[in-house]
Amino acid sequence: LSLCGRTCDVKTDTHTHTARTSSDTSGNLLLYRRLRFAVSLAVVDHALLACKCSVAMHRALFELNVGWSARNLPPLVARVGINTGLLLAGNIGSPDKMKYGVLGDVVNLASRVENLNKEYDSVRLITEGTHAIVKDDMVTRPVDKVSVKGREAATILYEVLCVVGGLAAGADNDGGAAEKGQPGREACNFDCFDATSVDDQGLSEQDLHLFRDCPCTRQFARSSETIFLAYVAGRFSEVISLARAHLDRFGPDRAMQNLLDRSKVLEKAPPSNWKGVQVMTHK
């Protein structure tokens, strides 16, 4: 319980610092299911703040896990799904029991996206609507095009890798000291995905890439995008070749393995009406 409490303390502090709006800590103790940005306040860059907050929370949780690992305690994992759009917000309920809450398709989709992290071994996913807003400020990569259970419209899912300029030399976690559009220039020998390079706490450079805007991260993102576009276009033999090279270069990658496995099947019998959409049958 002390670990859970410490995790909630850190997430609350991070959200309050980043969001400048209200939060709801109900639901799963280890996962703040609804952190609301710009619902009650006129915050223009709410989508970007939400993405930055997710990175900051995972950075804080990463540091907590380092300390817990040294004490032989199990790590904690938190998943985030971000969607942007119109919703109904306010006090909901009866005169006897009332609670501030949010309703709408945008809320439901965010919940589905959060849970879909399990399909890709990711921790931060955003919809294409959010991506269109933050793409110049966040380093992302597409992982899939899905139609979630209970919703016919498809959306492209993007994994948030880091803030543009994040963890640059002399910069804070928001990349504040880095020039916009320029990746962090700290030492990088294109080996950030070498899982064999570990420190005395067993943490590899592959773990640390989650927050660093370096050449390796950009290369990882570009490779993922190239393969994803080939997959959506139905060029399955190309996907197979490129995905294998990607996995050899960057190591285990559940999202890429998904595209590779599907392409092996689809190459044998290409569908005539291919749209690149994976229909999810579970929440």
PETAGI-V556266 format. One record per backbone hydrogen bond with DSSP energy under -0.5 kcal/mol. NH is the residue of the N-H (numbers start at 1). CO is the residue of the C=O. If there is no record, write none. Layout:
# PETAGI-V556266
NH:CO
NH:CO
This chain:
# PETAGI-V556266
5:1
6:2
7:3
8:4
9:5
10:6
11:7
12:8
13:9
14:10
15:11
16:12
17:13
18:14
19:15
20:15
20:16
24:34
31:28
33:26
33:31
34:24
36:22
36:34
38:36
43:41
44:42
46:43
49:45
50:46
51:47
52:48
53:49
54:50
55:51
56:52
57:53
58:54
59:55
60:56
61:57
62:58
63:59
64:60
65:61
66:62
67:63
68:64
69:65
70:66
71:67
71:68
72:69
73:68
80:123
82:125
88:103
89:87
90:101
92:90
92:99
94:97
99:92
101:90
103:88
106:86
107:104
108:104
109:105
110:106
111:107
112:108
113:109
114:110
115:111
116:112
117:113
117:114
118:115
119:116
120:116
120:117
121:117
122:117
125:80
126:158
127:82
128:156
131:127
132:128
133:129
133:130
134:130
135:131
137:134
138:134
139:162
140:138
141:159
143:157
144:157
146:155
147:278
148:146
149:282
151:148
155:146
157:144
158:126
159:141
160:124
160:158
161:139
161:159
162:139
164:137
166:163
167:172
168:165
171:168
175:172
178:175
182:179
183:181
184:213
194:191
195:193
197:194
198:196
199:203
202:199
204:202
205:194
205:197
207:204
208:204
209:205
210:207
211:208
212:209
213:166
214:212
218:214
219:215
220:216
221:217
222:218
223:219
224:220
225:221
226:222
227:223
228:224
229:225
230:226
231:227
232:228
233:229
234:231
235:230
236:234
239:235
240:236
241:237
242:238
243:239
244:240
245:241
246:242
247:243
248:244
249:245
250:246
251:247
255:120
257:253
258:254
259:255
260:256
261:257
262:258
263:259
264:260
265:261
266:262
267:263
268:264
268:265
269:265
274:271
278:145
279:277
280:147
280:278
